[in-house]
Amino acid sequence: MVAVNTRRQLPEAPYLAAATGREPGRIPVWFMRQAGRSLPEYRELRARNTMMQACFDPELVCEITLQPVRRHGVDAAILFSDIVVPLRAAGVEVDIVADVGPVIARPVRAEADVAAMKGLELQRVDAVSEAVGLLVGELGEVPLIGFAGAPFTLASYLVEGGPSKLHERTKAMMFAEPSTWHSLMEVLTDLTIDFLRVQLDAGADAIQLFDSWAGTLSLADYRTYVLPHSSRVFAELAGRGVPMTHFGVGTAELLGAMGQAGATVVGVDWRTALADAAKRVGPGKALQGNLDPVVLLAGWPAVETAARAVVEDARLAVAAGAAGHIFNLGHGVLPATDPQLITDLVALVHSL
């Protein structure tokens, strides 16, 4: 059955213009983790719910997603969720532990574990579809970004059993058991595609693929063990006609390969100048980023100076072939960030 496209037409939305190589009316700005612990209204809601409860409650997802749009006037909303939500919806026993992160009850360590994995159970993400529908009705002219964790980052959580700094078990499986590794990545690629389709079918205006841990890999290993699977995600969804962003942390050496994966926008962290990123990614892709999140802990003078530098760097990136620029941080908003600084930063970027 062919899904009905329920997406809105938002020709004037600065985010969508910049993400598709058109000239926006102003520099678009939004922030990863803009809906989160930096906001007192978020903390108040979350005090009464676990992370997983919040992610599967349509009304809560809608409200939390809208909070930074109301407060800051950002140019895009991103669906409030977590990258392990599709794992839970595929029957994986996963919980999000405060101050730890996702914890997997039974890690995937062998071919038999991979064979036992299931696909996305659509009825278990009805809440996500409902939340997207609610948001489309509330956001007006502000586009909604759906998202998913990339197959590699999901695989790392599954194999390690939780967050890891060195990803030893993950990389050991890649190198020692490549057949098992690629089988796992195929399952997770299907899961990621299906989860993004759910969001697009419900009305999301764009998507972003988060490969949070890809920076742990060499370029050669990324090309061998990860790129074919991430590329399939974008290839399967390219016909939907929405902007697609590919983002990872610490991926300076991978930017060229990430640009080849098929997204229309490549996210850049604060370690790489946007003008340099444009050369690495190649022409025709928009760039997103890349203010250091820690700058927002340093007070307004530092924020203003750094933000102006990012905007100027972005102009050099466009001159070097980038299709456009979306102002963002190089990673997520830190919990200790003063929300007023974020509001002021949005106003500054819009004025430049």
Secondary structure by P-SEA (a helix, b strand, c coil): cccccccccccccaaaaaaacccccccccccccccccccaaaaaaaccccaaaaaacaaaaaaaaacccccccccccccccccaaaaaaaccccccccccccccccccccaaaaaaccccccccaaaaaaaaaaaaaccccbbbbbbbbcaaaaaaaaaaccccccaaaaaaaaaccaaaaaaaaaaaaaaaaaaaaaaaaacccbbbbbccccccccaaaaacccaaaaaaaaaaacccccbbbbbbcccccaaaaaaaccccbbbbcccccaaaaaaaacccbbbccccccccccccaaaaaaaaaaaaaaaaaaaaacccbbbbbccccccccccaaaaaaaaaaaaac
